[in-house]
Amino acid sequence: MKGRILESGEDYLETILILQNRNGEVRSVDIATEMDFSKPSVSVAMKNLREQECITVDEFAKHSEVSDALRGV
């Protein structure tokens, strides 16, 4: 994992973990709904977490699915 995760990033990772445990999969739209954030805000956060190698995204899934949420954390 690169760099330090800010508190907002930790909030996203916690939400991802909760949704993953609840639903078995996590989509950005689910994160936006759960956190009451806009989809564009979540998209930016997911990009940052991918760049920090905190998450991976399964782009071949039916719906772009966030996976390996806490890899290395």
WONOR-V23081 format. One record per backbone hydrogen bond with DSSP energy under -1.0 kcal/mol. CO is the residue of the C=O (numbers start at 1). NH is the residue of the N-H. E is the energy in kcal/mol with one decimal. If there is no record, write none. Layout:
CO|NH|E / CO|NH|E
This chain:
6|10|-2.1 / 7|11|-2.2 / 8|12|-2.0 / 9|13|-2.6 / 10|14|-2.6 / 11|15|-2.3 / 12|16|-2.7 / 13|17|-2.3 / 14|18|-2.3 / 15|19|-2.7 / 16|20|-2.7 / 17|21|-2.4 / 18|22|-2.1 / 19|23|-3.4 / 20|24|-1.7 / 26|66|-3.4 / 27|31|-1.9 / 28|32|-2.6 / 29|33|-2.1 / 30|34|-2.7 / 31|35|-2.6 / 32|36|-1.0 / 32|37|-1.9 / 38|42|-2.0 / 39|43|-2.5 / 40|44|-2.0 / 41|45|-2.1 / 42|46|-2.9 / 43|47|-2.0 / 44|48|-2.2 / 45|49|-2.5 / 46|50|-2.3 / 47|51|-2.5 / 48|52|-1.7 / 49|54|-3.0 / 50|53|-1.6 / 52|2|-1.6 / 56|67|-2.9 / 57|59|-1.3 / 58|61|-1.2 / 58|65|-1.4 / 65|58|-3.0 / 67|56|-2.1 / 68|71|-1.7 / 70|73|-2.1
